Structure formats: C-alpha cells, structure tokens
Amino acid sequence: MTPLVVAAVLVAAVTHAGWNALAHHIKDQVVAFTLIAGGAAVMGAVMACFAPLPAAGAWPYLVVSALLHVGYQALLMRSFSLGDFGQMYPIARGTAPLVVTVAAVLFVGERIGGWQLAGVAVASAGLVGVALWGIRGSGRRPHWAAIAAALATGVSIAAYTVVDGVGVRASGTPLGYIAWLMILEGVLIPAYAVATRRRALLAQLRPHAARGLLGAAMSVAAYGLVLWAQTRAPLAPVAALRESSIIAGAAIGALLFKERFGAPRIVAAGLMVVGIGLMLKAG
C-alpha cells in the first residue's frame, strides 16, 4: 500500500471510532442509529446528485451490501446495549480482518503476499488478544451474549467488506457507490423506528439530533475513504489497517466512558504498529 492509501485508511479508522462512540453515548440505540442511518441517507442523496451513477455490474453488490450493513447495525446496537464500548468494539472489529483475508483469497481471487499476510496476522492477533485479555482482567464473569453479538458483528463486517470491495471496483465511481449505499441502507432503520415509535419518535430524536447527525457525517466520511482505498489496494491489508480504529476506540472508552485502558491495549497498539510496518513492506 502507498503512504497515501495508508493515511486515508488511518483517518477513516479514527473517524469510525468517533462515530461509534457517539452512537454508544446515546443510550437509546434505536434513536442513535435512526439519526446516524437517516442522516447518512440524506447525505448520500445529496452526493448522488453530483456523482456518476454506478455501473450496472455494481448494483447487485450494492443491494446485498445494504442488507448486510443493516444486519451489522442491528448487531452493533445489540453489542453496545449489552457490553462495555471498550470491549465490544475491539471484539467486533478485531475478528473482521482475518475473515476478510480468507474470503478475499477464496471468493475474490486475491493473492496475499507473505509480508501482507504476516502484517494482517500480527495486527489481528493483537486486536483480538486485547479484547479477550480485557474481558479476563475485568474481574467479572464474561457476558457471553454480548461476546456472541460482538463476534457476529465482526463476521458481518467481514461480509460487507468483501462485497463492497468487489462492488466498488465494478462501479467505476467510489463516490457514486458510497452515495447509493448510504441511500439504500439508510432508510430501513428509520422506517423501523417510525413504525414502532410512531408519534413519540420526534420527541425522542430531538435531544440527540446534533450528536447523531455528526455521527452520520463521520460514518459517511470514514467508509467513503475505506471504499476509495479498496480500489487502490488489496482488501485484506485495508481491512486490517482500518481496524486500528480499535486503539482509538479504546482511548475514547477510557477518556469518555471511564473504562479501563491498561497494559493490554498498550500491547495491542504496539502489535498494530508492527502489523502496519509489515503491510507497508509489501508495498
């Protein structure tokens, strides 16, 4: 990967951790994701007015990806409602790169070089290890339902990463692809909220509107950068590098939510740096 691609993915990682923290901070997760998904859909509609229409071959991937993203958001809501942000976020994000690596080889036909594979493995080991170590060192019994939801979230992340990696390359326009993806995925959760909350929804949304819409803008920016990077580099190292957001997420959890940081996450940061170095060595 070139330094420009690395920089774009690292910016996306920090931005991604930020919008996840905003979503977690809103206790009513339906309200949080209604604002984020709905806001992203509106932003997508604006971008679609100025971006080329994706090529015909990209639309099946867009539809499948939109459904996978909705499933991911539902699982993420479940994870955040059951567990600490500083533990659920690393488990969800840390499991994805290894699954993406395998799927990219099996289904996309990508060839992963030795240095890239080593980088993905080192980074993923640190990220998954710190999540499991954090659970063990918390002094509490593991919340298995929360862990299961976080692991399922990781699998859904891997699934939409591979689908979007192929789809954006077929689209011919990363901007057009992200615009229509936001439109397609962004209407379902708000529609569910309207159907279930009815007249009470507007009053529930109003106190959190600014925070939720900021999260929407950060979500669109973060994933737009990742989609662009996927047109410039193999899927596996991009996926692994994106999950450096876990380090930012851990710092946010410690600073804003008063969750323990400690030695495990320092070790994870070191392994992440090593993994990035190995991926960059692959060029």
Order of alpha helices (4+ residues) and beta strands (2+ residues): alpha-alpha-alpha-alpha-alpha-alpha-alpha-alpha-alpha-alpha-alpha-alpha-alpha
